[in-house]
Amino acid sequence: MLAIIAAVAFFIAFLINAAEISTNDIFTSTNVMLLGLTLLALHVAGIGGGWSGRGRRR
């Protein structure tokens, strides 16, 4: 789930950068890209992955 949110954040950062939209100091394309990288790192670390094989019983 976090990887999908990271992909959306990367797409928003790309749109801000490509369209040269002027935003405030907090919502810049670089900050959105760094937020996407943080979400992607959390996904790779296993946080927010969804299903867990250990917690399932038959």
Short mmCIF file of the C-alpha atoms (twelve columns), coordinates in Angstrom:
data_MODEL
# 
_entry.id   MODEL 
# 
loop_
_atom_site.group_PDB 
_atom_site.id 
_atom_site.type_symbol 
_atom_site.label_atom_id 
_atom_site.label_alt_id 
_atom_site.label_comp_id 
_atom_site.label_asym_id 
_atom_site.label_seq_id 
_atom_site.Cartn_x 
_atom_site.Cartn_y 
_atom_site.Cartn_z 
_atom_site.pdbx_PDB_model_num 
ATOM 1  C CA . MET A 1  0.000  0.000   0.000   1 
ATOM 2  C CA . LEU A 2  2.826  2.407   0.803   1 
ATOM 3  C CA . ALA A 3  4.385  1.767   -2.602  1 
ATOM 4  C CA . ILE A 4  1.192  2.906   -4.338  1 
ATOM 5  C CA . ILE A 5  1.082  6.073   -2.234  1 
ATOM 6  C CA . ALA A 6  4.766  6.660   -3.031  1 
ATOM 7  C CA . ALA A 7  4.033  6.309   -6.755  1 
ATOM 8  C CA . VAL A 8  1.247  8.890   -6.459  1 
ATOM 9  C CA . ALA A 9  3.587  11.239  -4.576  1 
ATOM 10 C CA . PHE A 10 6.226  10.841  -7.306  1 
ATOM 11 C CA . PHE A 11 3.603  11.596  -9.968  1 
ATOM 12 C CA . ILE A 12 2.468  14.747  -8.123  1 
ATOM 13 C CA . ALA A 13 6.101  15.852  -7.767  1 
ATOM 14 C CA . PHE A 14 6.606  15.267  -11.488 1 
ATOM 15 C CA . LEU A 15 3.534  17.329  -12.360 1 
ATOM 16 C CA . ILE A 16 4.631  20.199  -10.114 1 
ATOM 17 C CA . ASN A 17 8.089  20.154  -11.661 1 
ATOM 18 C CA . ALA A 18 6.992  19.687  -15.289 1 
ATOM 19 C CA . ALA A 19 4.263  22.334  -15.204 1 
ATOM 20 C CA . GLU A 20 6.481  24.708  -13.230 1 
ATOM 21 C CA . ILE A 21 3.662  25.368  -10.786 1 
ATOM 22 C CA . SER A 22 4.649  27.869  -8.134  1 
ATOM 23 C CA . THR A 23 3.819  26.523  -4.695  1 
ATOM 24 C CA . ASN A 24 4.612  27.590  -1.170  1 
ATOM 25 C CA . ASP A 25 7.899  26.650  0.499   1 
ATOM 26 C CA . ILE A 26 6.561  23.453  2.056   1 
ATOM 27 C CA . PHE A 27 4.759  21.917  -0.933  1 
ATOM 28 C CA . THR A 28 7.611  21.925  -3.465  1 
ATOM 29 C CA . SER A 29 8.359  19.131  -5.919  1 
ATOM 30 C CA . THR A 30 11.526 18.222  -4.012  1 
ATOM 31 C CA . ASN A 31 9.664  17.849  -0.717  1 
ATOM 32 C CA . VAL A 32 6.957  15.712  -2.329  1 
ATOM 33 C CA . MET A 33 9.664  13.569  -3.942  1 
ATOM 34 C CA . LEU A 34 11.394 13.109  -0.577  1 
ATOM 35 C CA . LEU A 35 8.065  12.128  0.969   1 
ATOM 36 C CA . GLY A 36 7.658  9.534   -1.784  1 
ATOM 37 C CA . LEU A 37 11.151 8.193   -1.131  1 
ATOM 38 C CA . THR A 38 10.363 7.918   2.573   1 
ATOM 39 C CA . LEU A 39 7.182  5.961   1.838   1 
ATOM 40 C CA . LEU A 40 9.061  3.717   -0.580  1 
ATOM 41 C CA . ALA A 41 11.771 3.054   2.017   1 
ATOM 42 C CA . LEU A 42 9.111  2.121   4.584   1 
ATOM 43 C CA . HIS A 43 7.536  -0.247  2.077   1 
ATOM 44 C CA . VAL A 44 10.872 -1.931  1.336   1 
ATOM 45 C CA . ALA A 45 11.507 -2.235  5.081   1 
ATOM 46 C CA . GLY A 46 8.277  -4.213  5.414   1 
ATOM 47 C CA . ILE A 47 6.119  -1.624  7.137   1 
ATOM 48 C CA . GLY A 48 2.620  -1.379  5.695   1 
ATOM 49 C CA . GLY A 49 3.066  -4.441  3.538   1 
ATOM 50 C CA . GLY A 50 -0.389 -5.808  4.183   1 
ATOM 51 C CA . TRP A 51 -0.547 -9.576  4.588   1 
ATOM 52 C CA . SER A 52 1.748  -11.336 7.016   1 
ATOM 53 C CA . GLY A 53 2.487  -15.035 6.648   1 
ATOM 54 C CA . ARG A 54 3.259  -15.587 10.323  1 
ATOM 55 C CA . GLY A 55 -0.044 -14.355 11.705  1 
ATOM 56 C CA . ARG A 56 -2.236 -16.623 9.579   1 
ATOM 57 C CA . ARG A 57 -3.649 -19.877 10.833  1 
ATOM 58 C CA . ARG A 58 -5.389 -22.671 8.963   1 
# 
